[in-house]
Amino acid sequence: MIVLLDQLAYLGTNLAEVFSGVISLGSLGNGDTYHYEIFDTELQDGSKIDRCVLSWDHETHEFDEDVFADSISSLTYLCSLTNAVDEELVSEDVALQGFESLRERVCPTWHFSIEEFEPLEAEFNNPRYYFWRSAWIQYFLRNNGIVDVEDLEDVFVANLNAPLTPEVYALRIEAMKTYTSTAVYSMWKAFMFDEPELEEILTVCSEHKGRVVRDCEKLIREFQNGREQLGRISNIRQTIFGSSVFIAKHRSKWASGLTTLQKAKFSEKKNTSARVEYGID
């Protein structure tokens, strides 16, 4: 259903939400939306970083680079205060004090017409990393007629999909048990690249607490057993394995399984958050 909804809705963000680990909080009149992280970021020392609010640009179909708010409470306060100012329910002094209290807690988008707010720097921005890691899978499933299967390389970030060492693969398996976004991504990547670890990954995901993960595992099992259609995709295996030069080229990198001792390198812009999952200090 998630795939079908985004195939039918040009502005749909369902796939982005699943693969990025966020939920939708609301939308604006122009189609931009706001999203909230599902999971806290747990560091190696056991401490946690609070979840953030991110804004989604419907025109570029991606999350804005800067975090929008450090919490739902900051987002709610900003919206309430902005509405009170628009309705002339508070004085100018009260409004200025309110906005000042939000400094370093929010980074309003252009919709708010508020000046002099510096970008809100988050120590980690998991959703942006998760989104760009899986963008090529999302576009493949959307099958919207704009990005074709042969165009996937344009949204494929190679260093976020690098072969994993045995040590990092073990961390990935553990991460899958908690993070639905990692579990769904791992299944689709292993299926599309025909990775030798696919069976183990599917087995782990079949017992996942998240229904979306279990449903994804069942769907891929159906494709293995002969199912062909997924909404607008009439023959998924033929589309993946028969007509895509892109898939064929990158599949060869995983042909030898986990013997390639290559550690993933991450773009500073598109990933400031993979340190836990990949064990990077």
C-alpha angles and dihedrals in degrees: 000000000000091000093045093050092055092044089056098039115061092199094043118137099183095110092044090052094050095045094042099045099240140118127219118255100181147308140245129229094261094055100261114133141197125229138190128213115251097207135045116236108248116203127212091258090059096254121127135222117217120251119258138216117241132193123227123214109215093198097056092029095226142094117274113255095240123066110248100211137356092228145000090257091058090049091049093048092049093050093045093048092047091050091048090052092048090050091045091238095137134044123253091251092052091048092051091049091049094050091045090056088058094057111125088012101075139026104199118214121232090272091077099056091218117144135204098035113138120220111276108239115209121196088224132020103190099169094057091050093046091046096052092042090060103027093111091054092048093052091047092053094043090057089184098163091247099079109039125199089258090055094058093098088068090066097032111110102201098196091055091053099042123145112272129233116234089256094052092043089058089053090049091054091052092047090052090061091062109024115063091195092058092046095051092044093049093052095049094043092050091046096047094045092040090232119188089234093062095102093051091047092050091048092053092047094048088072097042120134091227116085093209088059094048091047091050090051091051091048093053090047088055090054089050089052095052109280109145112178131074108171108288092003103090099186112016099184093048090047092051103037104023109042107026120094087180094058093044092052095050095040089065089063090063097040092102093050117221097342093103105096096207121136118212117255117206134214110241090218098048098033130038094141116056094094096102098046094043098037093238116157 
